[in-house]
Amino acid sequence: MGWLLGIVFLLTVLGAAGIKIWSLRKAARELRQDFAQKLAGDTNVGLSVSCGDREMRKLASELDSQLKLLRKAQLRYELGDQEIKTAVTNISHDLRTPLTAISGYLQLLRNEEVSAQAREYLDIIENRTEAMKYLTGELFRYSVVVSAERYQQKEKLMLKEVLEESLAGMYGALTQRRIQVETEFTEKRIYVEASRGALLRVFENIINNALKYSDGDLEIRMEENGEVIFSNHASALDEVEAGKLFQRFYTVQSGQESTGLGLSIARALAEQAGGRISAEKKGERFVITVSFPAVC
């Protein structure tokens, strides 16, 4: 009889332990799902679990506190980022007026009788002024592009069609620079959820980068996993420079008419669409890889 009571007691303990484990697993699943929803949304409702376990409730409370801190930090970042974009827009806009006036006075000075040395100085000032006007315009376009509402409107697009459209739009510039283009696209239909304008801008800015740094070739491949790979010989770039090209305003000395914003804009727009973009130097070739989440 004693052994029977022992078995009953053991089964009771195991049953209680099983119920406890099931309850904890259920609470962990609820907590995980609730955390994901709260993280994606904007609500002050705290995390909760149905389990009465004290440690699980402590965990839920701690995660809730951290989530609120994260939401505050995210809000500060978004507000600060928007303030920076607004400031850049305003500053670049305000710089246009004096730069235009300087250009006008320089033209007037060119009509005056000046020495050869003074005319040389005028040439330098005019070149610098034009460079400032170009940089100011690029600053303005950058701040507008990365916050433009039209780039937030997404639609289902076939990746190959958009890539071919952007390549066709850059054909004239590529031909003028005598860059030989080779393409290799998968036959698989790959669709992405993105803004057509943003996607075109991403590809065009990458191709435009090849116009600056290519030694005369450009290879574009689209893999079955949806990755688009741009590759060209680039003797002007080393590995360190290749890794810095996505930084705002970084330029390589040999790059012509470059403000260092093209690839920075490409990365910002790609990330807005949930994509990724990276660059590296592989031997003598500079390689940029772009990928977006595929949709059915």
ZAMARGU-4260 file (C-alpha; in steps of 0.2 Angstrom, whole numbers, plus 5000, padded with zeros to 4 digits):
<rodrens>
0) 5000/5000/5000 | 5015/5012/5004 | 5022/5010/4987 | 5005/5014/4979 | 5004/5030/4989
5) 5021/5034/4984 | 5016/5032/4965 | 5001/5043/4968 | 5011/5056/4976 | 5024/5056/4962
10) 5011/5057/4949 | 5003/5072/4958 | 5019/5081/4959 | 5023/5078/4941 | 5006/5083/4936
15) 5008/5099/4946 | 5025/5102/4938 | 5018/5099/4921 | 5004/5112/4924 | 5016/5124/4931
20) 5027/5122/4916 | 5013/5124/4904 | 5007/5139/4913 | 5024/5147/4912 | 5026/5143/4893
25) 5009/5150/4890 | 5014/5166/4900 | 5031/5167/4890 | 5021/5166/4873 | 5009/5179/4878
30) 5023/5191/4884 | 5033/5188/4868 | 5017/5192/4857 | 5012/5207/4868 | 5029/5214/4868
35) 5030/5213/4849 | 5014/5221/4847 | 5018/5235/4859 | 5035/5238/4851 | 5027/5240/4834
40) 5013/5251/4840 | 5012/5267/4849 | 5002/5264/4866 | 5005/5267/4884 | 4996/5251/4889
45) 5008/5240/4899 | 5013/5222/4896 | 5003/5209/4905 | 5003/5190/4907 | 4989/5179/4913
50) 5001/5169/4924 | 5001/5172/4942 | 5019/5167/4944 | 5028/5181/4954 | 5044/5180/4944
55) 5035/5181/4927 | 5025/5196/4933 | 5042/5204/4938 | 5049/5200/4921 | 5034/5208/4913
60) 5035/5223/4924 | 5054/5225/4920 | 5051/5223/4901 | 5037/5236/4902 | 5049/5248/4910
65) 5062/5245/4897 | 5050/5247/4883 | 5044/5264/4889 | 5062/5270/4890 | 5065/5263/4872
70) 5049/5272/4866 | 5055/5289/4874 | 5072/5287/4866 | 5064/5283/4849 | 5053/5298/4850
75) 5068/5309/4854 | 5077/5302/4840 | 5063/5305/4827 | 5060/5322/4833 | 5079/5326/4833
80) 5081/5319/4816 | 5066/5329/4809 | 5073/5345/4817 | 5090/5341/4808 | 5081/5339/4791
85) 5071/5355/4793 | 5087/5364/4799 | 5097/5358/4784 | 5082/5362/4772 | 5081/5380/4779
90) 5100/5383/4779 | 5102/5377/4761 | 5087/5388/4756 | 5094/5403/4765 | 5111/5401/4757
95) 5104/5401/4740 | 5100/5420/4740 | 5118/5426/4745 | 5126/5414/4733 | 5116/5420/4719
100) 5120/5438/4723 | 5138/5434/4724 | 5137/5425/4707 | 5129/5441/4700 | 5142/5453/4706
105) 5156/5441/4699 | 5148/5443/4682 | 5148/5462/4684 | 5166/5461/4689 | 5170/5452/4673
110) 5164/5466/4663 | 5177/5478/4672 | 5195/5481/4667 | 5205/5471/4679 | 5223/5464/4679
115) 5227/5447/4674 | 5231/5442/4692 | 5214/5449/4698 | 5205/5439/4684 | 5214/5423/4690
120) 5207/5427/4707 | 5190/5430/4700 | 5191/5413/4691 | 5195/5404/4708 | 5181/5413/4717
125) 5168/5409/4704 | 5173/5391/4704 | 5171/5390/4723 | 5155/5399/4722 | 5148/5387/4709
130) 5154/5372/4720 | 5145/5380/4735 | 5129/5382/4725 | 5130/5364/4719 | 5133/5358/4737
135) 5119/5369/4744 | 5107/5362/4730 | 5112/5344/4735 | 5109/5347/4753 | 5092/5354/4749
140) 5088/5339/4738 | 5094/5327/4752 | 5083/5334/4765 | 5068/5334/4754 | 5071/5316/4747
145) 5073/5307/4763 | 5057/5314/4770 | 5047/5316/4755 | 5029/5309/4757 | 5029/5302/4739
150) 5043/5290/4744 | 5033/5283/4759 | 5019/5277/4747 | 5022/5259/4743 | 5015/5248/4730
155) 5019/5230/4723 | 5033/5231/4710 | 5042/5219/4699 | 5060/5222/4704 | 5067/5218/4687
160) 5056/5231/4678 | 5061/5245/4690 | 5079/5240/4688 | 5078/5240/4669 | 5069/5257/4669
165) 5082/5265/4679 | 5096/5258/4668 | 5087/5264/4653 | 5086/5281/4661 | 5105/5281/4664
170) 5110/5274/4647 | 5115/5291/4639 | 5126/5295/4653 | 5134/5278/4653 | 5137/5279/4635
175) 5145/5296/4636 | 5157/5290/4649 | 5160/5275/4638 | 5156/5263/4651 | 5152/5245/4645
180) 5137/5238/4654 | 5134/5219/4656 | 5118/5212/4664 | 5113/5195/4670 | 5095/5195/4677
185) 5086/5179/4684 | 5070/5174/4675 | 5061/5172/4691 | 5048/5186/4694 | 5053/5195/4710
190) 5041/5207/4718 | 5044/5220/4732 | 5033/5232/4742 | 5041/5249/4739 | 5039/5266/4732
195) 5043/5266/4713 | 5051/5283/4714 | 5062/5278/4729 | 5067/5262/4721 | 5072/5271/4705
200) 5082/5284/4715 | 5091/5270/4724 | 5097/5261/4708 | 5100/5278/4699 | 5111/5284/4713
205) 5121/5267/4713 | 5123/5268/4694 | 5128/5286/4695 | 5142/5281/4708 | 5149/5269/4694
210) 5149/5285/4683 | 5161/5293/4695 | 5173/5278/4700 | 5172/5265/4687 | 5187/5261/4676
215) 5175/5258/4661 | 5164/5244/4665 | 5148/5240/4675 | 5141/5223/4679 | 5123/5221/4686
220) 5116/5204/4692 | 5100/5200/4699 | 5100/5184/4709 | 5086/5172/4712 | 5085/5177/4731
225) 5081/5195/4725 | 5099/5203/4728 | 5104/5215/4715 | 5123/5216/4714 | 5132/5231/4705
230) 5151/5228/4702 | 5164/5237/4692 | 5183/5239/4692 | 5188/5255/4703 | 5206/5258/4704
235) 5203/5275/4713 | 5195/5266/4728 | 5204/5256/4741 | 5195/5245/4754 | 5194/5259/4767
240) 5186/5272/4755 | 5174/5259/4749 | 5167/5257/4766 | 5165/5275/4769 | 5155/5280/4753
245) 5139/5278/4762 | 5144/5291/4775 | 5136/5308/4772 | 5147/5320/4763 | 5161/5308/4761
250) 5170/5310/4744 | 5185/5302/4736 | 5197/5315/4729 | 5196/5308/4711 | 5177/5309/4711
255) 5170/5322/4700 | 5156/5334/4705 | 5153/5323/4720 | 5145/5329/4737 | 5145/5312/4745
260) 5126/5312/4746 | 5121/5300/4732 | 5124/5283/4741 | 5119/5290/4758 | 5102/5294/4750
265) 5101/5277/4742 | 5104/5269/4759 | 5091/5280/4767 | 5078/5276/4754 | 5082/5257/4754
270) 5080/5256/4773 | 5064/5265/4772 | 5057/5251/4761 | 5064/5238/4773 | 5079/5234/4762
275) 5098/5233/4764 | 5112/5240/4755 | 5131/5237/4757 | 5147/5240/4748 | 5164/5232/4748
280) 5180/5231/4738 | 5184/5213/4731 | 5201/5213/4724 | 5200/5226/4710 | 5181/5227/4709
285) 5170/5238/4719 | 5154/5229/4724 | 5137/5236/4730 | 5123/5224/4735 | 5105/5229/4737
290) 5091/5218/4743 | 5073/5220/4748 | 5060/5208/4756 | 5051/5199/4742 | 5032/5198/4743
295) 5021/5186/4734
</rodrens>
